[in-house]
């Protein structure tokens, strides 16, 4: 599926350079990140919590 951006551009829309988008995203992550938060994926505490739940689920399965 393709969507034309012609209408947006003719109305004055301007594309943000990808470098600026990347810089803004990194700044936002640095400003909102809490100590212990993962830079990607799950926070370590959440990962451990899910592992324990999985262990409990597997313990209830017949072998």
C-alpha positions as CSV (number, residue, x, y, z in Angstrom):
1,X,0.0,0.0,0.0
2,X,1.3,3.4,-0.9
3,X,0.1,6.7,0.3
4,X,1.0,10.0,-1.3
5,X,2.5,12.8,0.8
6,X,1.7,15.3,-2.0
7,X,-1.2,16.9,-0.1
8,X,0.8,17.3,3.1
9,X,3.8,18.8,1.3
10,X,1.6,21.2,-0.7
11,X,0.1,22.3,2.6
12,X,3.5,23.2,4.0
13,X,4.6,20.0,5.7
14,X,8.4,19.8,6.1
15,X,10.2,16.6,6.7
16,X,12.5,16.4,9.7
17,X,16.1,15.3,8.8
18,X,16.7,11.8,10.1
19,X,19.8,13.0,12.1
20,X,17.6,15.5,14.0
21,X,15.1,12.8,14.7
22,X,17.8,10.5,16.0
23,X,19.3,13.2,18.2
24,X,15.9,14.1,19.6
25,X,15.1,10.5,20.4
26,X,18.4,10.0,22.2
27,X,17.8,13.1,24.2
28,X,14.3,12.0,25.1
29,X,15.6,8.6,26.3
30,X,18.3,10.2,28.4
31,X,15.8,12.6,30.0
32,X,13.1,10.0,30.8
33,X,15.2,7.0,31.5
34,X,15.3,5.9,35.2
35,X,18.3,4.2,36.8
36,X,18.2,0.5,36.1
37,X,16.0,0.8,32.9
38,X,17.3,-1.2,30.0
39,X,18.4,0.8,26.9
40,X,16.5,-1.7,24.9
41,X,14.4,-4.7,25.7
42,X,13.1,-5.4,29.2
43,X,14.4,-3.9,32.4
44,X,16.4,-6.6,34.3
45,X,13.9,-6.7,37.1
46,X,11.0,-7.3,34.7
47,X,13.0,-10.0,32.9
48,X,13.6,-11.8,36.2
49,X,10.0,-11.5,37.1
50,X,8.9,-13.1,33.9
51,X,11.5,-15.9,34.2
52,X,10.1,-16.8,37.6
53,X,6.6,-16.8,36.2
54,X,7.7,-19.1,33.4
55,X,9.4,-21.4,35.8
56,X,6.2,-21.6,37.8
57,X,4.2,-22.4,34.7
58,X,6.6,-25.1,33.7
59,X,6.6,-26.6,37.2
60,X,2.8,-27.3,36.8
61,X,3.2,-29.1,33.5
62,X,3.2,-32.9,33.5
63,X,6.5,-34.5,32.4
